[in-house]
Amino acid sequence: MEWTDIRLTVAKAVADNAEAVATMIAEGGIYIEDYSDIEQQVAEIAHVDLIEQELLDKPRDTVIIHMYLEPGASPVETLALIQARMEAAGIAYTVETEGVEQEDWQNGWRKYYHPMDIGKRLAIVPSWQEYDTDRVKLILDPGLAFGTGGHETTSLCLEALDERVRGGERVLDIGTGSGILAIAALKLGAGSAEGVDIDPVAVRTAGENAALNGVADKLTVLVGDLSDKASGRYDIITANIVANAIISLAPAVPGLMAENATFIASGIIDSRKDEVIAALEAVGLTVQEVKEKRGWECIVCKKA
């Protein structure tokens, strides 16, 4: 069935008022495109530094409000109502309409997500697909959390874990997202894992993915700000977040590391590699390896 997407473009300065008008009219939901603070949004939601140029080029002084009308609703009547309400509110706007096929927007990304072999032992498999392999299968449903294995930073961390988990380790995953790194470590043989994330949605998703993989009894996931929920010492610590967060976190890392422990840090664009390495070395960590993939860095450290 075809829905109607009505797109209202307004100035950023009046966007809140326009959104209020649209909310009163809309019956099938609204969606806001606002790129005025895209850098901050990406850092907070997706936990990455690098942003596609296409997004950076989006207008910063306008906002697009999408109103979705269900099949059978009259766009003509709705457009007339929009005009009357916008004029009454003194809001200037432009409007476009387009037919869109009904779909589950939240799950639309699934068609782009396929099984992946990573490292020598791992295979990342979407929960809705079958995959015949002798590798260790990590069954994953990312939901709305970051971490599918497809991003370079995640695959670099998974490769590092694949090379280093030997069995029985205690693991801490800071900024756990979908839980992919902690769960991968458990599937590779780690004894226990803890995941912390500032996003409650991510924590819930990580718990669900742990259950999918049969390791829920070995993974503890908590809402927290980076390492403040951690306790004791860990054999492997992962932090696939952003450069600024890793630099801020660095002083706390050595105190969380057991003897001969490994710290794996990623989410770092190549232009900030030296800055992050300097911060890690300043707190007494020694860089053992730097893994690189398409402009992203993964830094593997030991205690000095």
Protein Blocks (a to p, Z undefined) as FASTA:
>chain_A
ZZddddddddfklmmmmmmmmmmmpmnbpadddfklmmmmmmmmnopabdcfklmmpcfk
bccddddddehiafklmmmmmmmmmmmnopacdddddddddddfklmmmmmpccddehjl
bccddfkbccddfbdcddddekjaghehlamklmmmmmmmmmmmnghpacddehklnomm
mmmmmmnopabdcdddfblklmmmmmmmmmmnopmmmpccdddehjlmggcjdfbdcddd
bfklmmmmmmmmmmmpcehiacddehiafklmmmmmmmmmmnopacfbdcdeehiacddd
ddZZ
